[in-house]
Amino acid sequence: MGRFIKGGTVEMYNSPSVKAFAAAVGKKEGDGPLAKHFDYIGEDITFGAGSHGKDSWEKAESVLQQKALSLALRKGDLGENDIDIIFAGDLLNQCVASGYAARDYEIPFIGLYGACSTMAESLALAAVFIENGLGGNAAAMTSSHYCTAERQFRFPVNYGSHRTPTSQWTATAAGCAIVTPRMPESPPPYIYSVTFGRVKDYGIKDANNMGAAMAGAAYATISTHLTNTGKTIDDFDYIVTGDLGLVGSEVMYDLFDKDRINIKKKHKDCGLMLYDLETQDVHAGGSGCGCGAGVLCGYFMREISAGKLKNILFTATGALMSPTILQQGESIPGIAHAIHIGNG
């Protein structure tokens, strides 16, 4: 069983294995630098959703999440009867993308909302579930879609609103990882420890500056994880954040500089990896919980499985806000969860 350390960290004695993983993305993401690492790239952003031509972005996001799950099952040579539980979430009200994706499967479902931190939240919970002998296989997955997020959090895309320089592009992407108990023959990636973060609020009120709003939570959770586990940034190939983007990454560097830690030399941000910032107009980078999910399950899991990377600390970050609360003048709290993933 895992050992819980005060401060939100759980150390795994048996290091559950990620048996299979898959990433499904949209066309814009498929035009980016990580294209060869994805299992599925849609030709357009509807993914064949709907019937009689009555497509919707929300239905499309559910289809995308189903793609990631079905591909992970196929890669792991598993059927839905082999999965004991699904931990899944997205950015939409009532997590409808995940709920509607799961309704076609006879698998127990736990819907989650951690904003853009949801991939780390779902994977951490799946690892703790498996580590404590509560099941044989647990699926962790999440998604986001540019058009659904714009409609819910800002303006519908056909409104044609301008985006500020600090804004980020919500990724149309989904990732799924299937976690199973580690056996002698179990292949990497393995999950060694997780740290569940605390809500942090640095007073940011600009909904177009999510990176700055989430940077403090990333700093706090990474620092806590390192302290609780006795590790340093040099124990990892990379410290990976979900989607701080250009602005949030710089804010996080400044916070670590005050501790005399040069995290920049080890840092990779999924929001800065998913797109080519020179040729793709995404302003300050990518965002959305599908951003971290797609890059983790598409790129990093593959690199660890192939032995090209030994250890990463994956820390997805989320902005816990809604348009309604911002209209009331509230600031934007952030959350981050960290997972140590490796192949040793």
N, C-alpha and C positions, 0 to 999 in steps of 0.2 A: 504494500500500500504506500501511497505517497506520504511524504512528511510535510506537514503544514508548518511554515515558519511565520511567526508574527510579523505582520507587514504585508500580507497578501501573497506570499510566495509559497508554491507547492513544489517540492523536489520529488521526482519520480524515482523510486527504487528500481522499477522494472523497465523504464524507458519505452513506452508504447511505440509501436512502429506505424508509420504512415504507409499502409499497404498499397494504396493507389491514389492518384491525384490527377486532376484534369482542369484545364482552363479553356473557357469559351469566350470569344470576344467579338466585337463588331468590326466593321470595315475600317474605320479610322484607326482603331487599335492595331488591326492587321496591317495597316500601312506604316506602322511604326517600326522601331529598331529591333523589337523582340518577336517579330512575326513568326519566325521559325520555331519558336518555343511553344506556341499555342496549339492545342489539340483541335480547335474548331475556330474558323473565322467566317462570320456571316457575310453574305454578299451585299446585304443591306441591313438596316437596323430594325426591320419588322420581324425577321426570322420566321416568316411564314405564319405569324400568329393570326388568330381570328378566323372568321368564316364569311363567305359571300362578300369578300372585299372589305369587310368592316373590321379592319385591324385597329389595335390600340397599342400605345407604347407600353402600357402596364402588362398587357397580355404578352407582348414581345419579351419583356424582361423575365416573365415566368418561364417562357419557352427557353430563354438563354440559360436560366438556372437548371432547368431540366436537362439541357444539353450537357452541362458540366457534370451533373450527377450520373446520367446514363453513360457518359464516356468513362468516368472514374470506375463505375461498376464493371464495364466491359474490360478495362485495363487490368482490374483486379480479379477478373474471372469470377465475378460475384453476381448474384441475383438479388432482387429486393428482399427475398426471404432471409438473406444472409445479414441484412442490416437490422440492428436492434433499435436504433434510434437515430433521428436526424436533428442536429442543431443547426438552425439556419435563420438568416435575417437579411434585411435590405433597408432601404432608406424610406420606403413608402408608408403612409398611414396604415396602421394595423398589420404591417409586414405582409401586405397582400401578395407581393411577387413570390415570396417564399411559401406562403400558405397555399396559393393556387398551384405552385410548382409541385408541392407535396401531395396534393389531393388525388393525384393519379397513382400514388403508391400506397400500399398497405403497410406503412412503416410508422411507428410512433414518432411524433413530431413535437419539437420544442422551438417555438418562434422567439427570436432574440432581436433586441434593438440596442446597438451600441454605436449608431451612426457609422462613420467610416472605420471604426475600430472593430466592426462585427466579425471579420474573418479571424482576427486574433481571439476574440471572445468565444466564438463557436469552436475553434480548434482547441483552445485551452480547456473548455468545458468537456469536449469529447475526450481529451487526453486524461483528465481527472476521472471521468466516468469509466474509461477502460482500465486505467491504473488501479482503480479500486474494485475491479472484478465485477462490475455491474452489467457487462455485456461483452459480446464477442467482436462486434464491429460497430463503429459509430461514424456517421457521416457528418462532416462539418462543411458548411457551404454558405456562400453569400453572393450577392449580385448588386449591381447598380446599372442605370441606363441614363444616358445624357438627357433624353427627352422627358422621361418621367420625373427626374430630379428637377429639371428646369421648371416644369409645370407645377411641382409641389412647393419648391422653395423660393422660386423667383418669378419668372414670367414664362408662359408657353413660348416655345421656340418661334412660332409664327408671328409673335408680337414684334420681334426684331429689336429687342432692347440691346443697348451697348453694354459691353463688359469692361470692368475697370482693370488696370494693369495688375492688381493683386489677385484677381479672380483666377480660379482654376477650372479645368474642364472635367466634368464628371464622366468617368470612364463607363463605356458600355461594355461590361465584362462580368464574368462569373467564374468562381473557382470552387472546387470541391476536393476535399481530402478525406480519405477513409482511414480511420485509426483503428488499430487492432492490437491485442496483447503481443508483446515481444516474445518470440520463441527463438531457439538457437539458429533456426534457418531464416528468421525474419530479416528482410533487407532494410537498409536505411531508406528514407530518413527516420531518425528516432527523435522523440521528444523527451528532453531531460528535466526541464523545469518550466514553470509558468509563474508569472506575477500578475495578479489582478490589480489594476490601478485604482487610484482615488480620483474623484472629480476635482479638477483644478480650474479656477477662474481668474484670469489675469485682466479682466475688465474690457476685453475687446467687444465692441458692439457692431462692427462692420461685417455684415453677412457675406461680403465679397472679399474678406480677408481671413478665410478659414485657417490658413496655415499658421498665422500668428496666434489665433485663438487656441490651436491645438498644441503648439510648441511647448508650452509649460507642462502639459500633461505628459508629453513624450519625455521631457527632461526628468520629471519626477519619477516616472515608472522605471525608466532605464537606470536611474541612480539607485532606486530602491532595489531593483533586481541585482545589480552589481554588489551592493552592500550586503544583501541577505544571502547571496550565494558565495561571497568571498572572491568573486571574479573581477577582472579588469577588462577594459575594451580590447586589450591585446590577446585575450583568450578567444577572440572571435575573428573570423575572416572579415565579417561585416556586421555593423549595427544597422539594421534595416528598418526604416520607418515606412508607414503606409502611404501617406500623401501629405506631407508637410509642404511640398513644393519649394519654390525658390525662396519665398519670404519666410515661411515657417522654419525651413532648415537653417537659415541665417540666425533667426531668433534663438533656436535651440543651441547653435554653436556658441552664441554669446553667453547663454546660461551655463554651459559646461566650461567655457573659458574662465568664468569666475571661480570654478573649482580646480582650475589649472589642468583641465583635461581637454586635450585636442581631439575631440570626437570626429572632427571633419575628415581626418585621414582614414577613418574606418567606416564612414557613413555612406549608405546608399538609400535613396528615397524612391519608392516605387512610382510616385507621381512624376519624377524626373527621368525615370528609365522607360516608361511606357510609350512616350512620344518623343519625336525629334523636335526639340524646341526651336530649331532654326527653320525648319520647313513646315511644321504643323502649328497652326495658330491656337495654342492652348494657354497663352499668357504665362501665368506663374507655374504651370505644370498640371498634372492630372490629379483627380480626387475621386471621391466616391468609394464605398466599401468594395466595389468590384475592382478598383484599381489595385489595392493591396492583395486582394484574392487572386486576381489574374496573374500578377507578377510572381506571387509566392508559388502558386500551383502550376504556373507555366515555366518560369525561369529558375527560381531558387531551389525548388524541390528537385528539379531535374539535375541541377549542378551538384547538389548534395548526394543524390542517388548515384551519380556517375563518379563520385569521389573527387570532383573538381573543387568543391568547397568542403571544409570539415565542420565548421560551426558558424551559425548565424544567430543573432538575437533579433527576431522578428517582432517589431513593436508597431502595431497598427493604432492609429489615433482617430478620435471622433469628436465632432462638435455637437454637443447635446442641446440643440436649440430647435425652435420651430418658428415659422413666420409670425405666428400669433404672439409669442412671448417677446419677440424682437420689436413688434409694433407697440408693445407695452413699455418699451425702454429698457428691457433687461439686457445684460451682457451675455456672452456666449461661453458656457463652461466647456471644458475639454476633458476627455478620458483617453487613456491608453492602456493596453494590456500587452505584456511581453512574453515571448515564448523562445526558449533555447532549443534550437533544432540542429541536429548534427548527424554524423555518420560513423562515429567511433564505437 
